[in-house]
């Protein structure tokens, strides 16, 4: 069902302040930066082999990442798994009794299609499933 880990999402107060740690000290290449209004974040992707670390800066305090930072502070936000057919995966997970935050996909970074699973149904970890856009 899940092809591979697509990315690890990390909530940060400021991408610009955090980026040197990942880009310079961890030697991860910055490959994409985008403002994702639908998700309420500015996000960057850094390459780690065939996978990514995604730094997430909230666009405001009332966004999901803004609320996460207010409650927990910076750190690991979610794990994302790549899938080939997000609708089929959502249907299968729903049929298995997994609690979905998103019953239908929404648009994510680089025009991907994404959906989140509730942490209470996924071992306490906010889980994202990602169907990359055709050109990625």
N, C-alpha and C positions, 0 to 999 in steps of 0.2 A: 504494500500500500504506500508506504513512505519510501521515496527513492534514496534520499540522503539528507544530511543536515544541510540546509540552505544557508542559515546564518544564526548567530547568537545576537540577540538584541540587548544593548546596554543603555540604560537611562542615564543621561548626563545633564548637568545644569547648563553647561556651555560646550558645544562642539569645539569651538576655537580654542578653549582652554584645555580640553582633553585630548585633542588630536595629536599634539606632539608626543604624548606617551605612546600612542599606538603607531604613529607614522615614523617617528625618529627612534625611540627606544626599543619598540618591538619590531621595527622594520617592516611594517605592513603597508602595502601600497594603497593609497586612496584612489578608488576607481570610479566613484560616483557620489555626487552631492545633490540633494533635491529637497524641496519643500513639498510635503505631502499634506495638503490642506484637509483632505478627507480623514486622515489619521491624526491631525492636529500636531504634526511634528516637522522639524527639519531633520533630515537623516543623511548620514554618509555610510557608504559601504567601503570596507577595507578588505583587501584580499588576504586570505589565509589558505594557501593551497587552492583547492577548487571551491572552497567555502568562503564565508564572509563573517566579519564582525560588523554589526550595524550600530552606530552611535545614534541615539535618539534624543533630541533636544525638544522640549515641549514648546508649542507656539503660544501657550498661555497656561495659567494655573488651573483652569477648569477642564483641560484636556485629560485623556486617560494617563498620559505620561506625566503631565503636570501634577495630577493627584497622586500618582505613584511616588514621585519625588518628594512630595509634601509628607506622605505617610512613611516612606521607607528610606528616602535618601537615594543617592546615586548607586547604581549597581546593576546586576543581572536583572533584566526585565522579562525576557522570553527566549524560548528556543523555537526555531522555525525549521520545519521539514518540507522538502520539496516533493510535490506530487505531479503526476501527469494529467489527471482529470479531477479537478477540485470538487465538481458537483458529485461525482461518483463517490469520492472519499467522504464528503459531508453526509451523503445519504447512508453510507455504510456505518459511519460513526454514530449517527443519530439512531439508526436501527439497533446498534449495540448498546444504546442507552447512555452514550457519552453526551454530557451537557455541552451544548454549543453556545458560544457568545454570538457568533454570526451563523445564521442558518443559510444565508446566501453570501457568496463572495463579494468583497468590495475591492476597490483599487488600492494597491500598495505601491511601494517604490519601484521605479522603472516600469510602470504600467503593468506590474504583476497582478494577479488575482489572489486575494488572501482571505483567510477566515481564522478566527481564534476559537480555541476550545477553553472551557472554563477550568481554572486550576483545580477546583474541587473534583473534577472528573479526570484529571490528568496528573495525578500524583503530587499535587501542590505546585505544579509548574505551569505558568501561562504558556500555552502551546499554540503556535501559529502554523497553519499549512499554507504553502505557497505554490501556485502554478505560475511559473515565469512567463512573461510575454514571449511571443514567438521569436523575437530577435535577441533574446537573452538566454 
